[in-house]
Amino acid sequence: MSLVSLYQQVEQQESIDIPSGWGQGRTVFGGLVAGLMMQKALLTLADDTKHLLSCSVTFVGPVQQAKVRLTSEILRQGKSVTT
């Protein structure tokens, strides 16, 4: 399954199935998880005038290769930074 099809799943539903082949030992590649979460954040922001310039990711636990639920919420939004 391609990254584009995973992004499309993120747009259409809250839970997605991460297929085999995207794993690294017992977890999913961190870069894939970060990319999916950035896509979810951009969809939540839904503002074409703002562009992603930087992102900070902290992994607090492993993501298993299974059905996962992606959620995002805006905690604070200013002129140039959104958290």
CYANA upper distance limits for C-alpha pairs under 8 A (distance plus 0.5 A):
  1 MET  CA      5 SER  CA      7.15
  1 MET  CA      6 LEU  CA      7.87
  1 MET  CA     19 PRO  CA      7.55
  2 SER  CA      6 LEU  CA      7.05
  3 LEU  CA      7 TYR  CA      6.72
  4 VAL  CA      8 GLN  CA      6.76
  5 SER  CA      9 GLN  CA      6.82
  6 LEU  CA     10 VAL  CA      6.87
  6 LEU  CA     16 ILE  CA      8.26
  6 LEU  CA     18 ILE  CA      8.41
  6 LEU  CA     36 LEU  CA      8.26
  7 TYR  CA     11 GLU  CA      6.92
  7 TYR  CA     36 LEU  CA      7.21
  7 TYR  CA     39 GLN  CA      7.40
  8 GLN  CA     12 GLN  CA      6.84
  9 GLN  CA     13 GLN  CA      6.44
  9 GLN  CA     16 ILE  CA      6.77
 10 VAL  CA     14 GLU  CA      6.94
 10 VAL  CA     15 SER  CA      8.01
 10 VAL  CA     16 ILE  CA      7.28
 10 VAL  CA     36 LEU  CA      7.83
 10 VAL  CA     39 GLN  CA      8.04
 10 VAL  CA     40 LYS  CA      7.01
 10 VAL  CA     70 LEU  CA      8.15
 11 GLU  CA     40 LYS  CA      7.90
 11 GLU  CA     43 LEU  CA      7.73
 14 GLU  CA     69 ARG  CA      6.19
 14 GLU  CA     70 LEU  CA      6.16
 14 GLU  CA     71 THR  CA      7.38
 15 SER  CA     67 LYS  CA      6.94
 15 SER  CA     68 VAL  CA      5.86
 15 SER  CA     69 ARG  CA      4.63
 15 SER  CA     70 LEU  CA      6.63
 16 ILE  CA     67 LYS  CA      5.93
 16 ILE  CA     68 VAL  CA      6.03
 16 ILE  CA     69 ARG  CA      6.98
 16 ILE  CA     70 LEU  CA      8.30
 17 ASP  CA     65 GLN  CA      8.31
 17 ASP  CA     66 ALA  CA      6.16
 17 ASP  CA     67 LYS  CA      4.68
 17 ASP  CA     68 VAL  CA      6.80
 18 ILE  CA     22 TRP  CA      7.76
 18 ILE  CA     65 GLN  CA      6.14
 18 ILE  CA     66 ALA  CA      6.11
 18 ILE  CA     67 LYS  CA      6.73
 18 ILE  CA     68 VAL  CA      7.82
 19 PRO  CA     65 GLN  CA      7.18
 19 PRO  CA     66 ALA  CA      7.69
 20 SER  CA     65 GLN  CA      7.22
 22 TRP  CA     28 VAL  CA      6.25
 22 TRP  CA     29 PHE  CA      6.69
 22 TRP  CA     32 LEU  CA      8.23
 22 TRP  CA     65 GLN  CA      8.30
 23 GLY  CA     27 THR  CA      6.09
 23 GLY  CA     28 VAL  CA      4.69
 23 GLY  CA     29 PHE  CA      6.06
 23 GLY  CA     65 GLN  CA      7.25
 24 GLN  CA     28 VAL  CA      6.13
 24 GLN  CA     29 PHE  CA      6.12
 26 ARG  CA     64 GLN  CA      7.08
 26 ARG  CA     65 GLN  CA      8.17
 27 THR  CA     62 PRO  CA      6.20
 27 THR  CA     63 VAL  CA      5.87
 27 THR  CA     64 GLN  CA      5.32
 27 THR  CA     65 GLN  CA      6.78
 28 VAL  CA     32 LEU  CA      7.72
 28 VAL  CA     33 VAL  CA      7.62
 28 VAL  CA     62 PRO  CA      7.98
 28 VAL  CA     63 VAL  CA      6.24
 28 VAL  CA     64 GLN  CA      6.52
 28 VAL  CA     65 GLN  CA      6.42
 29 PHE  CA     33 VAL  CA      7.10
 30 GLY  CA     34 ALA  CA      6.59
 31 GLY  CA     35 GLY  CA      6.51
 32 LEU  CA     36 LEU  CA      6.61
 33 VAL  CA     37 MET  CA      6.67
 33 VAL  CA     63 VAL  CA      8.35
 34 ALA  CA     38 MET  CA      6.61
 34 ALA  CA     57 VAL  CA      7.27
 35 GLY  CA     39 GLN  CA      6.70
 36 LEU  CA     40 LYS  CA      6.74
 37 MET  CA     41 ALA  CA      6.60
 37 MET  CA     70 LEU  CA      7.52
 37 MET  CA     72 SER  CA      8.35
 38 MET  CA     42 LEU  CA      6.67
 39 GLN  CA     43 LEU  CA      6.77
 40 LYS  CA     44 THR  CA      6.71
 40 LYS  CA     70 LEU  CA      7.71
 40 LYS  CA     71 THR  CA      7.64
 40 LYS  CA     72 SER  CA      7.02
 41 ALA  CA     45 LEU  CA      6.65
 41 ALA  CA     72 SER  CA      6.31
 41 ALA  CA     73 GLU  CA      8.01
 42 LEU  CA     46 ALA  CA      6.61
 42 LEU  CA     47 ASP  CA      8.45
 44 THR  CA     72 SER  CA      7.15
 44 THR  CA     73 GLU  CA      7.31
 44 THR  CA     74 ILE  CA      8.08
 45 LEU  CA     74 ILE  CA      7.88
 63 VAL  CA     68 VAL  CA      8.49
 74 ILE  CA     82 THR  CA      7.58
 74 ILE  CA     83 THR  CA      6.45
 75 LEU  CA     82 THR  CA      8.18
 75 LEU  CA     83 THR  CA      5.95
 76 ARG  CA     82 THR  CA      6.30
 76 ARG  CA     83 THR  CA      5.64
 77 GLN  CA     81 VAL  CA      6.66
 77 GLN  CA     82 THR  CA      4.85
 77 GLN  CA     83 THR  CA      6.79
 78 GLY  CA     82 THR  CA      6.55
